[in-house]
Amino acid sequence: ERDLLLAMKRDFATVRHAKPPASRKESSELYVVAQGYRPG
């Protein structure tokens, strides 16, 4: 999870992530929204 977020932060201007309130704590469910792709 951390590696994915780091890679996305490198390639996008804005990266936001959130765990849905209905998701169980032990679940790996996570929503990620990335904007402003920066080709590299």
Backbone as CSV, one residue per row, in Angstrom:
resi,resn,N_x,N_y,N_z,CA_x,CA_y,CA_z,C_x,C_y,C_z
1,GLU,0.833,-1.197,0.000,0.000,0.000,0.000,0.873,1.253,0.000
2,ARG,1.851,1.269,0.863,2.717,2.448,0.959,3.498,2.681,-0.333
3,ASP,4.006,1.605,-0.922,4.764,1.729,-2.172,3.897,2.278,-3.297
4,LEU,2.652,1.821,-3.352,1.727,2.313,-4.376,1.488,3.807,-4.199
5,LEU,1.232,4.238,-2.970,0.977,5.660,-2.726,2.203,6.513,-3.055
6,LEU,3.380,6.031,-2.717,4.602,6.780,-3.036,4.792,6.913,-4.544
7,ALA,4.538,5.840,-5.277,4.663,5.885,-6.736,3.646,6.848,-7.331
8,MET,2.442,6.827,-6.812,1.412,7.727,-7.330,1.735,9.181,-7.011
9,LYS,2.270,9.446,-5.825,2.631,10.820,-5.461,3.755,11.345,-6.348
10,ARG,4.579,10.443,-6.843,5.653,10.842,-7.750,5.092,11.217,-9.124
11,ASP,4.040,10.518,-9.558,3.516,10.681,-10.913,2.302,11.599,-11.033
12,PHE,1.717,12.001,-9.917,0.530,12.856,-9.947,0.728,14.070,-9.051
13,ALA,0.112,15.181,-9.433,0.224,16.419,-8.661,-0.489,16.297,-7.317
14,THR,-1.644,15.637,-7.299,-2.433,15.490,-6.080,-2.865,14.044,-5.920
15,VAL,-2.627,13.489,-4.739,-3.070,12.128,-4.436,-3.764,12.156,-3.079
16,ARG,-4.999,11.680,-3.068,-5.757,11.605,-1.816,-6.228,10.175,-1.635
17,HIS,-6.179,9.716,-0.396,-6.642,8.357,-0.115,-7.496,8.358,1.142
18,ALA,-8.432,7.415,1.179,-9.342,7.323,2.317,-9.817,5.890,2.483
19,LYS,-10.027,5.515,3.724,-10.613,4.215,4.036,-12.093,4.455,4.305
20,PRO,-12.964,3.748,3.604,-14.396,3.958,3.792,-14.814,3.674,5.237
21,PRO,-15.701,4.477,5.796,-16.152,4.264,7.180,-16.772,2.878,7.399
22,ALA,-17.395,2.311,6.384,-18.038,1.003,6.528,-17.048,-0.157,6.416
23,SER,-15.812,0.131,6.058,-14.804,-0.911,5.886,-14.289,-1.382,7.249
24,ARG,-14.082,-2.678,7.371,-13.538,-3.217,8.618,-12.079,-2.805,8.775
25,LYS,-11.640,-2.670,10.014,-10.263,-2.238,10.272,-9.237,-3.186,9.664
26,GLU,-9.527,-4.490,9.690,-8.569,-5.465,9.165,-8.602,-5.573,7.642
27,SER,-9.555,-4.914,7.013,-9.668,-4.937,5.557,-8.638,-4.004,4.924
28,SER,-8.150,-4.388,3.766,-7.179,-3.544,3.060,-7.866,-2.583,2.089
29,GLU,-9.189,-2.498,2.183,-9.953,-1.629,1.277,-9.533,-0.171,1.455
30,LEU,-9.244,0.481,0.332,-8.775,1.861,0.344,-9.147,2.506,-0.978
31,TYR,-9.637,3.716,-0.911,-9.952,4.467,-2.130,-8.847,5.488,-2.366
32,VAL,-8.407,5.585,-3.622,-7.358,6.537,-3.986,-7.843,7.356,-5.174
33,VAL,-7.697,8.682,-5.063,-8.022,9.590,-6.166,-6.751,10.363,-6.485
34,ALA,-6.338,10.299,-7.747,-5.128,10.997,-8.179,-5.490,11.948,-9.316
35,GLN,-4.938,13.161,-9.259,-5.213,14.171,-10.285,-3.911,14.811,-10.738
36,GLY,-3.922,15.266,-11.968,-2.772,15.999,-12.495,-1.607,15.102,-12.861
37,TYR,-1.852,14.155,-13.764,-0.794,13.235,-14.180,0.391,13.996,-14.761
38,ARG,1.589,13.621,-14.301,2.823,14.232,-14.786,3.649,13.154,-15.481
39,PRO,3.586,13.091,-16.806,4.361,12.062,-17.517,5.848,12.231,-17.233
40,GLY,6.501,11.124,-17.061,7.880,11.269,-16.676,8.810,10.403,-17.389
